[in-house]
Amino acid sequence: MKLVLIEGPGKRPSIQKYLGDDYKVVATFGHVRDLPVKGLGINIANNFAPEYTVSADKKKVVTGIVNDYKNADSILIATDPDREGEAIAWHICEILGVDKNSDCRITFNQIEKKTVQEAAKHPRAINQNLVDAQQARRVLDRLVGYKVSPILCKKIQPNMSAGRVQSVTLRLVVERDREIENFKPEEYWTLSASLLKDGSKDIVKTALVDGKDKKIKSKEQMGEILEKIKQGTFVATNVKKSITYSHPSAPFTTSSMQKEAGNKLGMSLKTITSTAQTLYEGADLTTGGKLALVTYIRTDSTRLSPEAQAMAKEYIMNKYGEKYLPEKPRFYKNKKDVQDAHEAIRPISLDNTPEKMKPLIGKNEYRLYKLIYDRFLASQMADASYNSLSVDIENSGYKFKTTGRTPVFDGYTALYTNYVEEEDNDEENAKLPDISVGDTFVQKELKPEQKFTKPPARFTEASLVDAMENKGIGRPATYTQTVSVLYSRNYIEKDKGKAIKSTELGRVAVDYLMKHFENIMNIGFTAEMEDKLDDIELGDTEWQSVIAQFYGGFEKELKAAYLNGEKSKIPDEESEEICEKCGSKMVVRAGKFGKFLACPNFPTCKNTRNIEEDNPIVAVCPKCGKNVKKLKTKTGKFFYGCEGYPDCEFKSWDIPAGEKCPSCNEDMIVRIYSTKKVISCPKCTYSRAEKIVKENKEEVSENKN
């Protein structure tokens, strides 16, 4: 018997079926060994050697693996094909005493019969460079989290945390909010003109071109322009006709999928991530069993295999015809510093069309699968083409411009169009009459409008991911975890709608960290560290030297922060509630169980009171990604329901945890106790406890697991 170890239990049935009875497939449920929960777990004096221990909740799993290995003829470790998966494989070798240079490691990019069977025939040794890159990230995260978090707890308030990626991401949100608050709108005016060409009934809509010397900043300026224009004549001075093309976007990477699904489907990052994982590991079919639908979902590459391109070409030819194929297969250029370890995210088989799968899988799974499927196919289709017309029209020295565009060939847009933040400009797509240089126009309407410049928009989860990617903060596999931690620490919250805003606690944390920890709050420094982790993966540098270079300056900042007696106070939020003991207006304060009302005269007056909320947001809906609120029944009992009702009918007597059970993929629930919160599965026996401590001394890991 050959023992095969994988990470997630969700894909075990499929892999077991593909490999057959000669193999025994066992899940590790993620990492089996890690730095200890208590204590730093890093021997700084010994070249930053990590001190790994078997996690308490994995001892039973490890015991089972050890026993299975004793009864096995050989072992194949098929954990995920990335740094984390390679590190898990390395830890398993360490526990079992397997030679890391032996042919014990296999990987596959998709859970499909032929792919899995071929991988089993070609094992390799552990890639130590990948392991070292993961170790470096883990040690960095532990050093920052474990060393800085207690300082925040001491200088600001208990239960705070800091993180190498988390804190600089929070800085982005805080700075955007302050930019919005400090923004001073400036008045400006626009002028549009509706014109009629001689002998034509078609209205030509034009807009005044804003030149630097013709910026209209007041009503008086606009009045002067209108007087001149009313006395002048509109004449076409330049006409440009051309064929323009629109190109399809690349197939999805992790981050582009998160952004597009967030914008187009309105899904939260957590929902996108869990749904994508299900599509990769295997969606539960209504007819029974599981079916993996997409390739590996943690990738920063837009590359497609020749086989995938051939599959797309055949499908497009059969369904749309030869004219929808480009002259040669499309290749997309990756961004700088992309690891390119895996293909882009794509469907495994085009035979499993979204329409075919719709009645067999869940609603969110169908919606995300269709997005991935259509984007992949569109990426290999021909350009869309348009007859475009651009006309300059002048009057009294003022230039007006109009453009028109009519479709010639729909190309890839027959299947897929990208999400666009702004509303489509109807004028750009308007059909224009035949216009030549020298043609004159009759003024039908002049429409001056007063406007004011607008501040930048608040971040949404999608735009925050975009900013993180563009600035090189973190990697695709860390985005969801990073944003989730910011929510859980009450550093950010959702405004009405999809917008994210920073809390007072988040702002105070950023201000303190900016003052005392310049390096970890430096966006460029954080991005540079990601590049160094890539260098470790390529074997160009030793991981210990990267840590040592970082720790020198970091240690000095730590000492300075500890010695500085300065504390930061979170401003009180005044409420309209009156203290019944002393008559003062009570203020809102945060405790380990959330916000509460307190008398501002503490300790003279120690009165506190719970905040009575009609329907506070408590979690994210596991079905649709919208907010879950605490609701009261007619009999006075409380339950939890989705704000998307009646479109989403999710309701529960327990608080949803917003994550799937690693054992059976059921939606887990949360129960809060005085010293701990327990996250458990209502279907099977899986559960884990998280301590609620007065001073948080554990780091926030920004790893995948």
C-alpha positions in Angstrom: 0.0 0.0 0.0 1.2 3.5 -0.9 0.4 6.3 1.5 -0.6 9.6 -0.2 -0.9 12.7 2.0 -2.9 15.7 0.9 -3.9 18.9 2.7 -7.7 19.4 2.5 -10.1 16.5 3.2 -12.6 17.9 0.6 -10.5 16.5 -2.3 -9.7 13.2 -0.7 -12.6 11.2 -2.2 -11.7 12.3 -5.8 -8.0 11.6 -5.4 -8.6 8.3 -3.8 -11.0 7.3 -6.7 -8.4 8.4 -9.3 -5.5 6.5 -7.7 -7.3 3.3 -6.8 -7.1 0.7 -4.1 -3.3 0.4 -4.1 -3.2 3.8 -2.5 -4.5 5.2 0.8 -5.2 9.0 0.7 -5.1 10.8 4.0 -5.6 14.5 4.7 -3.3 16.5 7.0 -5.8 19.3 7.5 -3.2 21.9 6.7 -0.1 22.4 8.7 0.8 19.7 11.2 3.8 21.5 12.8 4.2 25.2 13.6 5.9 27.6 15.9 4.4 27.2 19.5 1.4 29.1 20.5 3.1 30.3 23.7 6.5 31.7 23.6 8.5 33.2 20.7 9.6 29.9 19.3 12.6 31.4 17.5 16.1 31.1 18.8 17.4 34.5 17.8 20.9 33.8 19.1 21.1 30.6 17.0 20.7 32.2 13.6 16.9 32.6 14.1 16.4 28.8 14.2 12.6 28.1 14.5 11.5 25.7 17.2 8.6 23.8 15.7 6.1 21.8 17.7 3.1 19.6 16.6 0.0 21.7 17.0 -2.3 20.6 19.8 -5.2 20.2 17.5 -3.1 18.1 15.1 -1.7 15.5 17.5 -4.4 13.0 16.7 -3.9 13.6 13.0 -0.2 13.1 13.3 -0.6 10.0 15.3 -2.8 8.6 12.5 -0.3 9.5 9.8 2.6 7.9 11.8 0.6 4.7 12.1 -0.4 4.7 8.4 3.2 5.3 7.4 4.3 2.3 9.5 2.0 0.1 7.5 2.8 1.6 4.1 5.3 0.4 1.5 6.1 4.0 0.4 4.9 7.6 0.8 3.9 10.3 -1.6 3.2 13.8 -0.2 0.8 15.6 -2.4 0.2 18.8 -0.4 -0.7 22.0 -2.4 1.7 23.1 -5.1 3.1 26.2 -3.4 5.4 27.4 -0.7 3.0 26.4 2.1 2.4 23.0 0.6 6.1 22.4 0.2 6.7 23.4 3.8 4.0 21.1 5.0 5.6 18.2 3.0 9.0 19.1 4.6 7.5 19.0 8.1 5.9 15.6 7.4 9.3 14.3 6.4 10.8 15.6 9.6 8.1 14.0 11.7 8.2 10.6 9.9 12.0 10.5 9.3 11.6 10.4 5.5 14.6 11.4 3.5 13.8 14.8 2.0 16.0 14.1 -1.0 14.1 10.9 -1.9 11.3 10.8 -4.5 8.6 11.5 -2.0 6.9 14.6 -3.3 4.3 15.0 -6.0 2.2 18.0 -7.1 -0.7 18.6 -9.5 -2.4 21.8 -10.7 -5.8 20.3 -11.1 -7.8 17.4 -9.5 -8.5 15.5 -12.7 -7.9 11.7 -13.2 -5.1 11.8 -15.8 -3.3 14.7 -14.1 -3.3 13.0 -10.7 -2.3 9.6 -12.1 0.6 11.1 -14.1 1.8 13.0 -11.0 1.9 9.8 -9.0 4.3 8.4 -11.6 6.8 11.2 -11.3 7.7 12.0 -7.7 10.6 14.3 -6.9 12.6 15.5 -3.9 11.5 18.3 -1.5 12.3 21.7 -2.9 14.3 23.2 -0.1 14.2 26.7 -1.6 10.5 26.8 -1.4 10.6 25.6 2.2 13.1 28.2 3.1 11.0 31.0 1.6 8.0 29.8 3.7 10.1 29.6 6.8 11.4 33.1 6.3 7.9 34.5 5.9 6.7 32.5 9.0 9.7 33.8 11.1 9.2 37.4 10.0 5.5 37.3 10.8 6.2 35.8 14.2 8.9 38.3 15.1 6.7 41.3 14.1 3.5 40.0 15.6 4.9 38.6 18.8 7.2 41.5 19.5 4.9 44.5 18.5 1.5 43.3 19.5 2.2 43.4 23.3 3.5 47.0 22.9 0.2 48.0 21.3 -1.7 46.2 24.1 0.3 48.1 26.7 0.4 51.5 25.0 -3.2 51.7 23.6 -5.5 48.9 24.8 -5.7 45.1 25.3 -6.4 42.6 22.6 -4.6 44.5 19.8 -2.3 43.0 17.3 0.2 44.1 14.6 1.5 42.2 11.5 4.1 42.7 8.8 1.5 42.8 6.0 -1.6 43.6 8.2 -0.4 46.9 9.6 0.8 48.4 6.3 -2.5 47.4 4.7 -4.3 49.2 7.5 -2.2 52.2 6.8 -3.6 52.3 3.2 -7.2 52.4 4.5 -6.4 55.1 7.2 -4.6 57.3 4.8 -7.4 57.0 2.2 -10.0 58.0 4.8 -8.0 61.0 5.9 -7.5 62.1 2.4 -11.2 62.0 1.9 -11.9 64.0 5.1 -9.2 66.6 4.3 -10.3 67.0 0.8 -11.4 70.5 -0.2 -13.7 70.5 -3.2 -13.0 73.0 -6.0 -15.7 74.5 -8.2 -15.5 74.0 -11.9 -17.9 74.3 -14.9 -18.5 72.1 -17.9 -20.3 73.0 -21.1 -22.0 70.6 -23.5 -23.6 71.6 -26.8 -26.3 69.8 -28.7 -25.8 70.6 -32.4 -27.7 70.0 -35.7 -25.7 69.5 -38.9 -27.2 71.2 -41.9 -29.8 69.0 -43.5 -29.6 66.4 -40.8 -32.0 65.6 -37.9 -29.3 63.7 -36.0 -28.2 65.5 -32.8 -24.5 65.8 -32.3 -23.6 66.0 -28.6 -20.3 67.7 -27.9 -18.4 68.8 -24.9 -16.0 71.7 -24.4 -12.4 70.6 -24.1 -10.8 71.9 -20.9 -7.5 73.4 -21.8 -5.2 74.7 -19.2 -5.8 78.3 -20.3 -9.5 77.7 -20.5 -10.3 76.1 -17.2 -13.7 77.3 -16.2 -13.7 78.0 -12.4 -16.7 80.3 -11.9 -20.2 81.2 -13.1 -18.8 84.6 -14.4 -16.2 82.8 -16.6 -18.9 80.6 -18.0 -21.1 83.6 -18.7 -18.4 85.2 -20.8 -17.8 82.1 -22.8 -21.5 81.6 -23.5 -21.8 85.2 -24.8 -19.0 84.6 -27.3 -20.3 81.2 -28.4 -23.8 82.5 -29.0 -22.5 85.0 -31.4 -20.2 82.6 -33.2 -20.5 79.6 -35.5 -19.8 75.9 -34.9 -17.4 74.6 -37.5 -15.8 71.1 -37.8 -12.1 71.6 -37.9 -10.8 68.0 -37.6 -12.4 64.7 -38.5 -10.7 61.4 -37.7 -12.2 58.1 -38.8 -10.6 54.8 -37.8 -11.1 51.2 -36.9 -10.5 50.7 -33.2 -10.1 47.4 -31.3 -10.9 46.2 -27.8 -8.7 43.4 -26.5 -9.9 40.6 -24.1 -8.4 40.5 -20.6 -6.1 37.8 -19.4 -7.5 34.7 -17.7 -7.8 35.1 -13.9 -5.0 35.2 -11.4 -6.0 35.0 -7.7 -6.1 38.7 -7.2 -7.9 39.5 -10.5 -10.5 36.9 -9.7 -11.0 38.4 -6.2 -11.4 41.9 -7.7 -13.8 40.9 -10.6 -15.9 38.6 -8.4 -16.1 41.3 -5.7 -17.3 43.9 -8.3 -19.4 41.9 -10.6 -20.9 39.4 -8.2 -20.9 41.4 -5.0 -19.1 38.6 -3.1 -17.0 39.3 0.0 -13.3 38.2 0.0 -14.1 35.4 2.4 -16.9 34.1 0.2 -14.8 34.3 -3.0 -11.9 32.4 -1.3 -14.0 29.6 0.2 -16.1 29.2 -3.0 -13.0 29.1 -5.2 -11.4 26.5 -2.9 -14.6 24.4 -3.2 -14.4 24.6 -7.0 -10.8 23.5 -6.9 -11.2 20.7 -4.4 -14.5 19.4 -5.6 -18.0 20.8 -5.5 -20.7 18.6 -3.9 -23.0 17.5 -6.7 -26.8 17.2 -6.1 -26.6 13.9 -7.9 -24.0 12.7 -5.3 -20.2 12.7 -5.1 -17.8 15.6 -5.8 -16.4 17.1 -9.0 -13.4 19.4 -9.2 -14.1 22.2 -11.7 -11.1 24.6 -11.8 -7.3 24.5 -11.7 -5.3 25.6 -8.6 -6.7 28.9 -7.3 -3.6 30.4 -5.8 -1.6 31.8 -8.6 -0.2 35.1 -9.8 0.5 33.9 -13.4 -1.6 34.5 -16.5 0.1 31.7 -18.3 -1.9 28.9 -20.0 -0.6 25.5 -21.0 -0.7 24.6 -24.8 -3.3 21.9 -23.9 -5.6 24.6 -22.4 -5.2 26.8 -25.4 -5.9 24.0 -27.7 -9.0 23.1 -25.7 -10.2 26.7 -25.9 -9.6 26.9 -29.6 -11.6 23.8 -30.4 -14.5 25.0 -28.2 -14.6 28.5 -29.8 -14.4 27.1 -33.3 -17.3 24.7 -32.7 -19.6 27.2 -30.8 -18.8 30.6 -32.4 -16.9 29.9 -35.6 -13.5 30.5 -37.0 -13.9 34.3 -37.2 -14.0 34.4 -33.4 -10.5 33.0 -33.2 -7.4 35.3 -33.2 -4.8 34.7 -35.8 -2.6 33.0 -33.3 -3.1 31.8 -29.7 -3.0 34.7 -27.2 -0.2 35.0 -24.6 -0.4 37.5 -21.8 2.5 39.3 -20.2 2.8 38.7 -16.4 3.5 41.6 -14.1 6.9 42.1 -12.6 8.1 39.6 -10.0 5.4 37.1 -10.7 6.5 33.6 -9.5 4.8 31.9 -12.5 4.7 28.5 -10.7 1.2 27.7 -11.9 -1.2 28.3 -14.8 -3.9 31.0 -14.6 -7.2 29.9 -13.0 -9.3 28.1 -15.6 -11.9 25.4 -16.0 -10.5 21.8 -16.0 -12.9 20.7 -18.8 -14.9 22.8 -21.1 -17.4 20.0 -21.3 -18.6 21.0 -17.9 -20.3 24.2 -19.0 -21.8 26.6 -16.5 -25.3 25.8 -17.8 -24.7 22.1 -17.3 -23.4 22.6 -13.8 -26.0 25.1 -12.6 -28.5 22.6 -11.3 -25.8 20.4 -9.8 -23.9 22.9 -7.6 -24.6 25.7 -5.2 -25.6 29.3 -6.2 -22.3 30.9 -5.4 -20.3 28.1 -6.9 -22.2 28.4 -10.1 -21.7 32.2 -10.3 -18.0 32.1 -9.6 -17.5 29.1 -11.9 -19.3 30.9 -14.8 -17.1 34.0 -14.3 -13.9 31.8 -14.4 -15.2 29.8 -17.4 -16.2 32.8 -19.5 -13.1 34.8 -18.7 -10.9 31.9 -19.8 -12.6 31.4 -23.1 -12.8 35.1 -23.8 -9.1 35.5 -23.2 -8.5 33.2 -26.2 -11.1 34.9 -28.6 -10.7 37.6 -31.3 -10.7 41.3 -30.6 -13.9 43.3 -30.8 -13.7 46.0 -33.5 -15.5 49.3 -34.0 -15.9 52.1 -36.6 -14.8 55.1 -34.6 -15.2 58.7 -35.4 -13.6 61.6 -33.6 -14.6 65.2 -34.5 -13.2 68.6 -33.3 -15.7 71.4 -33.6 -14.7 75.0 -32.9 -16.6 78.2 -32.0 -15.0 81.6 -31.2 -11.7 79.9 -30.3 -13.2 77.3 -28.1 -12.8 73.6 -29.0 -15.6 71.1 -28.6 -15.1 67.4 -29.1 -17.4 64.5 -29.9 -16.7 60.8 -30.5 -18.8 58.0 -31.8 -18.4 54.3 -32.0 -20.4 51.7 -33.8 -19.7 47.9 -33.5 -18.3 46.1 -36.5 -17.5 42.8 -34.9 -18.3 41.7 -31.3 -15.4 39.3 -30.9 -14.8 38.3 -27.3 -17.6 40.6 -26.1 -20.1 38.0 -27.4 -19.1 36.2 -24.2 -17.5 38.5 -21.6 -17.2 42.2 -20.8 -15.1 43.5 -17.9 -16.5 45.2 -14.9 -16.2 49.0 -15.3 -16.4 51.2 -12.2 -17.8 54.3 -14.0 -21.0 54.4 -15.9 -20.7 53.8 -19.6 -20.5 57.0 -21.6 -23.5 56.8 -24.0 -22.1 59.7 -26.1 -19.0 57.7 -26.9 -21.1 55.0 -28.4 -23.5 57.3 -30.1 -23.9 57.0 -33.9 -22.8 60.2 -35.6 -23.9 61.6 -39.0 -21.4 61.8 -41.8 -19.2 64.8 -41.0 -16.5 66.5 -43.0 -14.0 69.3 -42.2 -15.7 72.7 -42.8 -19.2 71.5 -42.0 -21.2 74.0 -39.9 -23.7 73.2 -37.2 -26.8 74.9 -35.8 -26.9 75.3 -32.0 -29.8 73.4 -30.5 -28.9 73.6 -26.9 -26.1 74.9 -24.7 -26.0 73.2 -21.3 -23.6 74.7 -18.7 -23.2 72.7 -15.4 -21.6 73.7 -12.1 -19.6 70.8 -10.6 -17.2 70.2 -7.8 -14.1 68.0 -7.7 -14.7 64.8 -5.7 -12.4 63.1 -3.2 -11.1 59.6 -4.0 -13.6 56.8 -3.2 -13.3 54.7 0.0 -11.7 51.4 -0.5 -13.9 48.3 -1.1 -12.5 44.9 -0.6 -11.9 44.6 -4.3 -10.1 47.9 -4.6 -8.1 47.3 -1.5 -6.9 44.0 -3.0 -6.0 45.9 -6.2 -4.0 48.5 -4.1 -2.2 45.7 -2.2 -1.2 44.0 -5.5 -0.1 47.2 -7.2 2.1 48.2 -4.3 3.5 44.7 -3.8 2.1 44.3 -0.3 1.7 40.6 0.5 0.9 37.9 -2.0 -2.4 36.7 -3.5 -2.8 33.8 -1.0 -2.5 36.3 2.0 -5.0 39.0 0.8 -8.2 37.4 2.3 -6.5 36.5 5.6 -5.0 40.0 6.0 -8.3 41.8 5.4 -10.2 39.4 7.7 -7.8 40.1 10.5 -8.3 43.8 10.2 -12.1 43.2 10.5 -11.7 40.9 13.5 -9.4 43.4 15.4 -12.0 46.2 14.8 -9.4 48.2 12.9 -11.8 48.5 9.9 -15.5 48.1 9.3 -17.9 48.2 6.4 -19.7 51.4 5.8 -23.2 51.3 4.3 -22.8 49.3 1.1 -19.4 47.8 0.1 -17.1 50.6 1.3 -14.5 50.0 4.0 -13.6 52.6 6.6 -11.1 52.7 9.4 -12.2 52.8 13.0 -10.8 55.1 15.7 -8.9 52.1 17.0 -7.4 51.5 13.6 -6.3 55.1 13.3 -4.7 55.2 16.7 -2.9 51.9 15.9 -1.5 53.3 12.6 -0.4 56.6 14.1 1.5 54.8 16.9 3.1 52.3 14.6 4.1 55.0 12.1 5.8 56.9 14.9 7.7 54.0 16.4 8.1 51.4 13.7 9.1 53.1 10.5 10.3 50.1 8.6 7.3 47.7 9.0 4.9 50.6 8.2 6.9 51.6 5.0 5.1 50.4 1.9 8.2 50.2 -0.1 10.0 48.3 2.6 7.2 45.7 2.8 7.2 45.3 -1.0 11.0 44.9 -1.0 10.7 42.2 1.6 8.3 40.2 -0.7 11.0 40.4 -3.4 13.6 39.0 -1.0 11.3 36.1 -0.2 11.1 35.5 -4.0 14.9 35.5 -4.1 15.0 32.9 -1.4 12.7 30.7 -3.4 15.0 31.1 -6.4 18.0 30.0 -4.3 19.7 33.4 -4.7 20.0 34.1 -1.0 19.9 32.4 2.4 16.7 33.0 4.4 18.6 33.6 7.7 20.5 36.5 6.2 17.3 38.2 5.1 15.9 37.9 8.7 19.2 39.1 10.2 19.2 42.2 8.0 15.7 43.0 9.0 16.1 42.3 12.7 18.9 44.7 13.3 16.9 47.8 12.7 13.7 46.2 14.1 15.3 45.5 17.4 16.4 49.1 17.9 12.8 50.2 17.2 11.5 47.7 19.7 13.8 48.9 22.5 12.9 52.6 21.8 9.2 51.9 21.9 9.5 49.9 25.2 11.5 52.7 26.8 9.1 55.5 25.6 6.5 56.0 28.3 4.1 57.7 25.8 0.6 56.1 25.6 -2.0 56.7 22.9 -5.6 57.2 23.9 -8.6 56.3 21.8 -11.0 59.3 21.6 -14.3 58.7 23.3 -17.4 58.6 21.1 -20.1 60.6 22.8 -23.6 59.0 22.8 -27.0 60.5 23.4 -27.5 58.2 26.4 -27.5 59.9 29.9 -25.8 58.3 32.9 -28.6 57.6 35.4 -26.1 57.9 38.3 -24.4 61.3 37.6 -26.3 62.8 34.6 -23.3 62.9 32.2 -23.6 61.9 28.6 -22.3 58.4 28.3 -19.5 57.5 25.9 -19.0 54.4 23.7 -16.0 52.3 24.6 -14.6 49.0 23.3 -14.1 45.9 25.4 -13.2 42.3 24.7 -16.9 41.5 24.0 -17.5 44.5 21.8 -18.6 48.1 22.3 -20.5 49.2 25.5 -21.6 52.5 27.1 -19.6 53.9 30.0 -19.7 57.0 32.1 -16.9 59.5 31.2 -16.4 60.3 34.9 -14.7 57.0 35.6 -13.4 56.2 38.2 -15.6 58.6 40.2 -18.6 57.1 38.5 -18.2 53.5 37.3 -21.6 53.1 35.6 -21.6 51.0 32.4 -24.4 49.7 30.2 -24.8 47.4 27.2 -25.5 49.1 23.9 -29.0 48.3 22.8 -28.9 47.7 19.0 -31.9 46.6 17.0 -30.0 44.6 14.5 -26.2 44.7 15.0 -24.0 43.1 12.3 -22.3 40.0 13.7 -20.9 38.1 10.8 -20.7 37.5 7.1 -23.4 35.3 5.5 -21.8 31.9 4.5 -24.4 31.6 1.6 -24.2 35.0 -0.2 -21.4 37.1 1.5 -23.7 39.8 2.8 -24.0 40.9 6.4 -25.6 38.7 9.0 -27.5 40.6 11.7 -28.8 39.7 15.2 -32.6 39.7 15.0 -35.4 39.2 17.6 -38.4 36.9 17.2 -41.9 37.9 18.3 -41.4 35.8 21.5 -38.2 37.7 22.4 -35.7 35.1 21.3 -32.7 36.1 19.3 -31.5 34.5 16.1 -29.2 35.5 13.2 -30.4 36.2 9.7 -29.0 37.5 6.4 -29.8 41.1 5.4 -30.2 39.8 1.9 -33.6 38.3 2.7 -35.7 37.3 0.8 -33.2 36.7 -1.9 -31.0 34.9 0.6 -32.9 32.9 3.3 -30.0 32.1 5.6 -30.8 32.1 9.3 -29.3 30.4 12.3 -29.7 30.2 16.1 -25.9 30.3 16.3 -23.4 33.0 15.1 -21.9 31.9 11.7 -18.1 31.6 11.8 -17.8 32.6 8.1 -15.6 29.5 7.4 -16.0 25.9 6.3 -15.3 22.9 8.4 -12.0 21.4 7.3 -13.4 17.9 8.0 -16.8 17.9 6.2 -17.0 21.4 4.6 -20.1 22.3 6.6 -20.6 26.0 7.7 -19.1 26.4 11.2 -20.6 28.3 14.1 -19.2 30.4 17.0 -20.0 30.4 20.7 -18.5 33.0 23.0 -17.6 32.1 26.6 -15.9 34.2 29.4 -12.4 33.2 28.6 -12.6 31.7 25.1 -14.6 31.5 21.9 -15.2 28.1 20.4 -15.5 27.6 16.6 -17.2 24.3 15.9 -19.0 22.3 13.3 -22.7 21.5 13.9 -22.4 18.4 11.7 -19.3 16.6 12.8 -17.0 16.6 15.9 -14.5 19.2 14.7 -14.0 22.2 16.9 -11.2 24.5 18.1 -11.0 27.0 20.9 -9.4 30.5 20.8 -8.5 32.1 24.1 -9.7 35.5 25.0 -6.8 37.1 26.9 -6.4 40.5 28.4 -3.1 41.1 26.7 -2.6 39.6 23.3 0.9 38.1 23.0 0.4 36.0 20.0 1.2 37.1 16.5 -1.2 37.3 13.6 0.0 34.8 11.0 -0.3 36.0 7.5 0.2 32.6 6.1 -2.4 30.6 4.1 -3.3 28.3 7.0 
